[in-house]
Amino acid sequence: MARAVTTQRKAINTTFAWIIGLLIFFPILWTILTSFKTEAQAISDPPIFLFFDWTTENYSTVMERSNYGRFLWNSIIIAGGSTILGIMIAIPAAWSMAFVPSRRTKDILLWMLSTKMLPAVGVLYPIYLLFIQLGLLDNVYGLTFILMLINLPIIVWMLYTYFREIPAEILEAARMDGAGLKSEILYVLTPMAIPGIASTLLLNFILAWNEAFWTLNLTAAQAAPLTAFIASYSSPEGLFYAKLSAASTMAIAPILIMGWFSQKQLVRGLTFGAVK
Amino acid sequence: MGQISLNQVTKSFGDVQVIPPLDLDINEGEFVVFVGPSGCGKSTLLRLIAGLEDTTSGNIAIDDKDATALPPAKRGLAMVFQSYALYPHMSVRKNIAFPMKMAGIDEASQKAKIEAAASALNLTDYLDRKPGQLSGGQRQRVAIGRAIVREPAAFLFDEPLSNLDAALRVGMRLEIMELHEKLKTTMIYVTHDQVEAMTMADKIVVLQAGVIEQVGSPLELYHKPRNRFVAGFIGSPKMNLIDGPEAQKHGAATIGVRPEHLSVSKTEGLWEGTVGVAEHLGSDTFIHVHNTGLVDMMTVRITGDIEVRHGDKIYLTPDSTQIHKFDAQGLRQE
């Protein structure tokens, strides 16, 4: 028998879920609201929630002062590039771990994950020096490469999990049908793993888009993405909350919209294998 | 085309040797069935031939060419899997076309071959469907279609009918046999079902723990099982194997009598027992007889129907020309 849920119980659950959801969303909402206030209203005490004079002045100031388009373009190149590069490396890696595991495969997976436990600042110095040597400081390609490395363990892990769900017999059938390794991965494995690959792409794009440590430390002007664009509005001389909020809103808007449209895919990807 | 020889082939997984050194020759055009209980290494053997597993030692030759180190794609064999292993994201047409696409065959010939395979396998109406929209039997036909269009040196079947229901299984069995008659291509077929083995094979290879117990035609195996294992494995219902004094009377450690070689009487006979369960099939009756003092239970097969009830006293007499004798090692004595 299905568990009976009373209407009252349902109402309580729904209210509770809404509260949690709004709590999580509140900082973003507050940022968006603040971006439409004047600087004075933005720091007024007590804070004003909805009833203020809406203005788009902050946006025009931000647009005048900085070249939003260039930051946006850099973000797209860095997040997109690192994601695509990462996927290209991770698919063969995850294939080998899922379908031809060795005795040490589990250890390699754990080792890869362990690199994520190291605080990024721990390797800042060596990487910074390397970047100086290689002339990659403030270079989009250098940053793309670093972000790819940073997220590679997660991409490989996710793909490995998806690939494990694919019956090995189908790949064997492809081998019997005359497919070499390249054809097997290209025509059989990849199309079958599309939902998994898509959600990995999405998640990784979001992670790379939001990454702030490396993007702030390894760029100055040329390669600076939107994270640096936000940071440029938190000045030590005084905080311009409204402008900072406008910059933040502009930085998160693209990813927020993308996330909204692909949420179904994302959720499916993240719970893939768990529900079956 | 389609001659396969295995020479001193072994396979180990880690420290466990699943196939001790094994020799086997499969002739061109033969229908060979590997049969044995589960875990006997029959699927492993097939996968070694396919190239899906590497041999630990020994070599495999296909048409007199050493294929031991060749990848599956280069061996020119086609395989039908138990789970069908169709490509779920491709239509039936694309599934069947896949091996030809891999071989670089031009689209026009691909099309002609797909049409031919589809009409031979009654799949013409389903060519644009995805495997998920097909029934089990249809999926298995697609898998066979995919194998046919390759024009392989040999077909490998890995328990292809186990996922089908009983009625479909009999139908598909006939279809595969007809296919063999038509194509005359070597076929190697793995099954644990000895009925499939008996009905389909030109040659049966009985395996136990990776060791070939006997190779022979179905009737050779039935009439002259080389040892106790084959005697017990081939034939349905199973052969009655009797140890002890009764066997010694025949100068053997064990004697075997097939259920169909026992005659039944309610009044007199060599061995006396009581009726346990009687299975009435209409054409035949299987009677399970207890308390013979020879074995726990003996099975008798009677053609037609017979009126027996649970607990009835019954007499059994073996056909003296049909008694199989085995020595203490379980080997056949003549």
Interface residues (C-beta under 8 A of the other chain):
Chain A: P167 E169 I170 E172 A173 A174 R175 M176 D177 G178 A179 G180 S183 Y187 V188 P191 M192 I194
Chain B: A50 G51 L52 P71 P72 A73 L77 A78 M79 F81 Q82 S83 A85 L86 Y87 P88 H89 F98 P99 M102 A103 A143 R146 R150 L156
